[in-house]
């Protein structure tokens, strides 16, 4: 099969438990076979696979990009049970400082919260730790798309202003087209916001497995994670 060369930025490895299904070294192999000049791993709240991933990319002649999909509590909003409302940002290290900041944020997500809550950081925790990091807004799992899909335009404007203050010229409005209702509902508003604020747009294709025929097995993994049945809608 022929593949168009591009740079996948939102790949989950097998270290994103019960979601990702690609061993880190195989990510490099798939990138080389498909003619991708570079590829990124961005696991949820983790950098566990990046050493093996980086070494395999170097051996394969593929540029590795190290990232993480970081859970961030939405400022001023909580769920009915009092837990923070969690959204996601995709962060990528540009340089050594960025990698060190990414390590610090991932560690803070696990260690800097009450043990009864899911790993996360506050948006304010990114202050002083955003240098050397590129930020994507997280597609349909990011606060920006979710707020716009819910018609909360003012809250979305406030949120993107905070991201701009943190990341300066390293913030990208992320668009994904996976049939996700939030992504579909928010897309036009995200594009309008990007043009209005002179922010660059980036198209991402979140990937959890390599070959199309693995979809049924991946569906079963998600069912295990969600305590659901394969035949459920």
Secondary structure as GFF3:
##gff-version 3
##sequence-region A 1 233
A	DSSP	beta_strand	8	11	.	.	.	ID=ss1
A	DSSP	alpha_helix	24	34	.	.	.	ID=ss2
A	DSSP	beta_strand	38	44	.	.	.	ID=ss3
A	DSSP	alpha_helix	50	60	.	.	.	ID=ss4
A	DSSP	beta_strand	63	78	.	.	.	ID=ss5
A	DSSP	beta_strand	84	93	.	.	.	ID=ss6
A	DSSP	alpha_helix	96	111	.	.	.	ID=ss7
A	DSSP	beta_strand	121	122	.	.	.	ID=ss8
A	DSSP	three_ten_helix	123	126	.	.	.	ID=ss9
A	DSSP	beta_strand	133	136	.	.	.	ID=ss10
A	DSSP	three_ten_helix	139	141	.	.	.	ID=ss11
A	DSSP	alpha_helix	143	149	.	.	.	ID=ss12
A	DSSP	alpha_helix	153	167	.	.	.	ID=ss13
A	DSSP	three_ten_helix	168	170	.	.	.	ID=ss14
A	DSSP	beta_strand	171	175	.	.	.	ID=ss15
A	DSSP	alpha_helix	181	196	.	.	.	ID=ss16
A	DSSP	beta_strand	200	203	.	.	.	ID=ss17
A	DSSP	three_ten_helix	212	214	.	.	.	ID=ss18
A	DSSP	alpha_helix	215	226	.	.	.	ID=ss19
###
